[in-house]
Amino acid sequence: MRINELTSFIGSEMLDLTYEELATDEVFGKFTEILRQRELVVVRGIELKPRQQLELAQRLGRPVPFLMAKYRHPEIPEIMISSNEVKNEKPIGVARVGNFWHQDSSYVGAPAPYTMLHGVNVPGTSGHTLYANAADVYDRLPAEWKAKIAGRTALHTVNKRFRVRAEDVGLSIAELRAKVDLEHPKVEHPVVRVDPDNGREYLYGAPEYMDSVNGFDANENEAFFTLLDQLIQDEARVYTHRWTPNDLVVWKTATTYHAATAVEPGVSRTVHRISIASDER
C-alpha cells in the first residue's frame, strides 16, 4: 500500500490495494483517518463488486437508496447509477449529475455526511470531477467578508437547479416556484461552520444552492455569491480528478465543493454512487 497527497490543500490517494486489504480494520481505519483530515480519498484501481462497495459504505455509516427508483442498481438499491449509457432503448442511469459547483444536498436540513463513487466505466479524457476544500475557500476570503458573514445564516434551496417535468408544463413561473418551495422548502444553515474532525472553519453553501444570506440586501448577496464563485473555482486551488478504471472516490460532503465536467460526445461513462446518510456506527 502506498499513500500520496493529491494536493497540498485537499485529498490523498491510496494505491496498490485490493478489496480484501481495504476491508481490514487496520487499513480501513487509515482510510477513515485520511478522509476526516484530508476531506477526500481516492483508492486507485480497486476492483469492486456492487455488494462490496455497499459493504465499504456501511463501514462509514448508513447508505440510503436513491430517491428515483428507476436509476437504482437492480440488485443494490443503495447504489445510484450515474450513466449516459442506453440499453434496450432505455437509459440505465442519470446522465447529467452535479455539473455545477456545490456541496451535496445542502438544500436539506441534514445532508448525508459522505458520498462514495466507484468508476465502473470511465473515460480518461473527459468526465472529470473537480474538488475544492471549503476550509481553504474560507481561509482565502478577505477579512472584511469574514467579518460580514460572521454569525450569519443563509437560506438554501434547490429551485435554481429544478428541472421542469411533464406535469409542470403550463404553470407560470410564479406557480412553478411556489410548487418547488412547497415540495422542497428552503432550509437555513450557518454560513461559517467548524469541522469537528480538524477544528477548521469552513464555508457552507455554494451559490447554485443558496437563496440568500440572512441580513444581506440584494447587492450584498450578489457580491458575496460572485466572490464565492471566484474563490471556489480558482484553478490553482482545485483538484481535478481524472478518472481511471475502478477508482473509488469518497469525500466529506459538508467540507468539499465539487463539480462534474462534461463527457465528450460518443463516449460512455458509468459511475456507481452511494450517499451515506449518517456516520453513526
VMD Tcl script that draws the C-alpha trace (Angstrom):
set ca {
  {0.00 0.00 0.00}
  {1.17 3.49 -0.90}
  {-0.35 6.81 0.20}
  {0.25 10.15 -1.53}
  {-1.21 13.62 -1.08}
  {-3.08 14.71 -4.20}
  {-2.53 18.41 -3.48}
  {-1.39 20.49 -0.53}
  {-4.96 21.67 0.11}
  {-7.22 18.65 -0.44}
  {-7.17 14.92 -0.91}
  {-4.95 11.86 -0.65}
  {-4.74 8.71 -2.73}
  {-4.19 5.12 -1.67}
  {-2.63 2.73 -4.18}
  {-2.00 -0.99 -4.57}
  {-4.98 -2.16 -2.55}
  {-7.45 -4.98 -3.06}
  {-10.92 -5.01 -1.56}
  {-9.85 -7.62 0.96}
  {-6.94 -5.44 2.09}
  {-9.01 -2.25 2.30}
  {-11.68 -4.06 4.32}
  {-9.28 -4.96 7.14}
  {-9.69 -2.93 10.33}
  {-6.16 -1.54 10.11}
  {-6.32 -0.32 6.52}
  {-9.92 0.90 6.68}
  {-9.06 2.75 9.87}
  {-6.27 4.52 7.99}
  {-8.67 5.24 5.13}
  {-11.15 6.82 7.55}
  {-8.46 8.88 9.26}
  {-7.27 10.27 5.92}
  {-10.84 11.03 4.86}
  {-11.56 13.01 8.01}
  {-8.35 15.03 7.86}
  {-7.96 15.47 4.08}
  {-11.68 15.71 3.06}
  {-11.23 13.43 0.02}
  {-9.75 9.96 -0.52}
  {-9.08 8.23 -3.84}
  {-8.39 4.50 -3.83}
  {-6.88 3.86 -7.24}
  {-7.98 0.98 -9.43}
  {-9.71 -1.15 -6.82}
  {-11.98 -3.76 -8.35}
  {-15.28 -3.89 -6.50}
  {-18.48 -5.78 -6.94}
  {-21.57 -3.66 -6.15}
  {-22.10 -5.61 -2.93}
  {-18.52 -4.89 -1.86}
  {-18.96 -1.17 -2.49}
  {-22.06 -1.25 -0.30}
  {-20.18 -3.08 2.45}
  {-17.46 -0.41 2.44}
  {-20.09 2.33 2.60}
  {-21.72 0.61 5.56}
  {-18.42 0.91 7.42}
  {-18.82 4.70 7.24}
  {-22.49 4.87 8.14}
  {-25.96 4.21 6.75}
  {-26.31 4.13 2.96}
  {-29.73 5.15 1.65}
  {-31.49 4.25 -1.62}
  {-31.63 6.89 -4.34}
  {-35.00 8.67 -4.48}
  {-35.68 7.78 -8.14}
  {-36.16 4.00 -8.15}
  {-35.61 3.60 -11.90}
  {-31.99 4.73 -11.53}
  {-31.15 2.42 -8.65}
  {-28.88 -0.56 -9.16}
  {-31.18 -3.55 -9.83}
  {-29.64 -5.61 -7.03}
  {-28.34 -2.93 -4.64}
  {-30.94 -0.14 -4.26}
  {-28.49 1.96 -2.21}
  {-26.40 2.43 -5.38}
  {-27.42 5.15 -7.79}
  {-26.25 4.58 -11.35}
  {-24.81 7.73 -12.90}
  {-24.51 6.90 -16.59}
  {-25.07 8.10 -20.14}
  {-25.34 4.53 -21.42}
  {-28.54 3.24 -23.01}
  {-29.59 -0.41 -23.02}
  {-32.74 -1.78 -24.67}
  {-33.53 1.80 -25.73}
  {-33.66 2.94 -22.10}
  {-31.09 4.93 -20.10}
  {-29.55 2.80 -17.36}
  {-28.86 5.79 -15.12}
  {-28.89 9.55 -14.64}
  {-26.87 11.08 -17.48}
  {-26.12 14.56 -16.10}
  {-25.47 14.87 -12.37}
  {-23.87 17.74 -10.49}
  {-22.32 19.62 -13.40}
  {-22.04 22.77 -11.27}
  {-20.15 23.65 -8.10}
  {-21.98 22.54 -4.95}
  {-21.87 20.77 -1.61}
  {-24.08 17.70 -1.75}
  {-27.70 18.25 -0.69}
  {-27.13 21.45 1.28}
  {-30.78 22.26 0.46}
  {-31.97 19.71 3.05}
  {-31.86 20.04 6.80}
  {-29.48 17.14 7.49}
  {-27.39 16.31 4.41}
  {-25.59 12.98 4.16}
  {-22.04 13.37 5.52}
  {-20.29 11.23 2.89}
  {-20.52 10.46 -0.83}
  {-18.85 7.42 -2.40}
  {-18.28 6.89 -6.15}
  {-16.87 3.88 -7.97}
  {-15.75 4.29 -11.57}
  {-17.23 1.31 -13.42}
  {-16.72 2.52 -16.99}
  {-14.87 5.82 -17.11}
  {-13.08 7.67 -19.92}
  {-9.75 9.24 -19.07}
  {-10.16 12.15 -21.47}
  {-13.40 13.72 -20.18}
  {-15.98 13.40 -17.44}
  {-13.53 14.59 -14.80}
  {-14.65 15.65 -11.31}
  {-13.40 18.89 -9.73}
  {-12.89 19.34 -5.98}
  {-12.20 22.30 -3.68}
  {-11.75 22.44 0.09}
  {-14.39 24.61 1.80}
  {-11.96 25.43 4.64}
  {-9.37 26.57 2.12}
  {-12.03 28.73 0.45}
  {-12.84 30.33 3.82}
  {-9.14 30.94 4.52}
  {-8.84 32.89 1.26}
  {-11.88 35.05 1.95}
  {-10.93 38.73 2.52}
  {-11.03 39.81 6.17}
  {-13.86 42.27 5.58}
  {-16.05 39.49 4.20}
  {-15.19 37.19 7.08}
  {-16.44 39.93 9.39}
  {-19.63 40.46 7.33}
  {-20.66 36.80 7.37}
  {-19.64 36.03 10.96}
  {-22.60 34.61 12.87}
  {-24.94 34.78 9.87}
  {-27.10 32.07 8.37}
  {-28.19 31.53 4.79}
  {-31.24 30.04 3.13}
  {-30.53 27.07 0.87}
  {-32.82 25.95 -1.94}
  {-32.95 23.57 -4.87}
  {-35.09 25.87 -7.01}
  {-32.18 27.24 -9.06}
  {-31.47 23.71 -10.32}
  {-35.05 22.44 -10.58}
  {-35.87 20.75 -13.88}
  {-39.30 21.25 -15.39}
  {-41.23 17.99 -15.58}
  {-44.06 16.98 -17.89}
  {-46.66 17.70 -15.21}
  {-45.27 21.23 -14.80}
  {-45.98 22.31 -18.38}
  {-48.47 25.19 -18.41}
  {-47.58 26.55 -14.98}
  {-46.49 30.17 -14.70}
  {-43.05 30.98 -13.28}
  {-44.69 32.11 -10.03}
  {-46.74 28.90 -9.82}
  {-43.69 26.75 -10.55}
  {-41.62 28.50 -7.87}
  {-44.43 28.07 -5.35}
  {-44.66 24.38 -6.21}
  {-40.91 23.88 -5.80}
  {-40.91 25.73 -2.46}
  {-43.77 23.51 -1.28}
  {-42.03 20.28 -2.35}
  {-38.57 21.43 -1.26}
  {-38.88 24.12 1.44}
  {-35.90 26.40 1.94}
  {-33.63 25.41 4.82}
  {-31.33 27.54 6.96}
  {-27.67 26.76 7.66}
  {-24.83 28.77 9.24}
  {-22.60 30.36 6.59}
  {-19.46 29.52 8.58}
  {-19.12 26.20 10.37}
  {-16.36 24.35 12.21}
  {-15.20 20.93 11.05}
  {-15.28 18.67 14.13}
  {-12.61 16.43 12.58}
  {-9.88 19.08 12.48}
  {-11.25 22.27 14.06}
  {-11.01 24.33 10.87}
  {-13.63 26.92 9.96}
  {-15.20 26.42 6.54}
  {-17.80 28.00 4.30}
  {-21.06 26.15 3.95}
  {-23.01 26.91 0.81}
  {-22.49 27.38 -2.91}
  {-24.37 30.00 -4.96}
  {-26.30 27.43 -7.01}
  {-27.90 26.03 -3.85}
  {-28.15 29.29 -1.88}
  {-31.07 31.68 -1.96}
  {-29.66 34.47 0.20}
  {-27.64 35.31 3.29}
  {-29.94 36.46 6.07}
  {-29.45 40.16 6.72}
  {-27.85 40.89 3.34}
  {-29.56 43.08 0.76}
  {-29.68 42.09 -2.92}
  {-26.41 43.86 -3.75}
  {-24.56 42.24 -0.85}
  {-25.85 38.80 -1.81}
  {-24.79 39.28 -5.42}
  {-21.33 40.50 -4.40}
  {-20.85 37.62 -1.96}
  {-22.01 34.97 -4.42}
  {-19.74 36.38 -7.14}
  {-16.75 36.35 -4.80}
  {-17.59 32.85 -3.58}
  {-17.74 31.53 -7.14}
  {-14.36 33.08 -7.89}
  {-12.73 31.55 -4.80}
  {-14.22 28.09 -5.33}
  {-13.23 27.97 -9.00}
  {-9.68 29.29 -8.59}
  {-7.80 26.78 -10.77}
  {-4.75 26.95 -8.53}
  {-6.85 25.64 -5.62}
  {-8.89 22.99 -7.45}
  {-8.06 19.30 -7.66}
  {-9.15 17.72 -10.94}
  {-9.81 14.01 -10.63}
  {-9.16 12.37 -13.98}
  {-10.84 9.05 -13.62}
  {-9.13 5.74 -14.27}
  {-10.98 2.40 -14.25}
  {-12.17 1.22 -10.82}
  {-11.22 4.37 -8.93}
  {-13.06 4.62 -5.61}
  {-13.58 8.24 -4.56}
  {-15.05 9.26 -1.20}
  {-15.47 12.75 0.25}
  {-16.96 14.65 3.16}
  {-19.94 16.43 1.68}
  {-20.04 19.43 4.02}
  {-16.41 20.48 3.64}
  {-15.94 19.62 -0.03}
  {-17.14 21.61 -3.02}
  {-17.24 19.62 -6.25}
  {-18.48 19.75 -9.83}
  {-18.74 17.26 -12.68}
  {-17.38 18.09 -16.13}
  {-18.94 17.09 -19.45}
  {-18.36 13.76 -21.15}
  {-17.25 14.09 -24.75}
  {-19.82 13.04 -27.40}
  {-19.94 9.37 -28.26}
  {-18.14 8.26 -25.10}
  {-19.79 6.07 -22.46}
  {-19.41 6.69 -18.75}
  {-20.88 4.81 -15.78}
  {-20.23 5.51 -12.11}
  {-21.87 3.88 -9.09}
  {-22.76 6.38 -6.36}
  {-23.72 5.81 -2.73}
  {-24.95 8.52 -0.39}
  {-24.16 7.73 3.24}
  {-26.77 9.38 5.40}
  {-25.23 9.02 8.84}
  {-21.78 8.38 10.23}
  {-23.21 6.75 13.34}
  {-21.85 3.23 13.60}
}
mol new
graphics top color blue
foreach p $ca { graphics top sphere $p radius 0.5 }
foreach p [lrange $ca 0 end-1] q [lrange $ca 1 end] { graphics top cylinder $p $q radius 0.2 }
display resetview
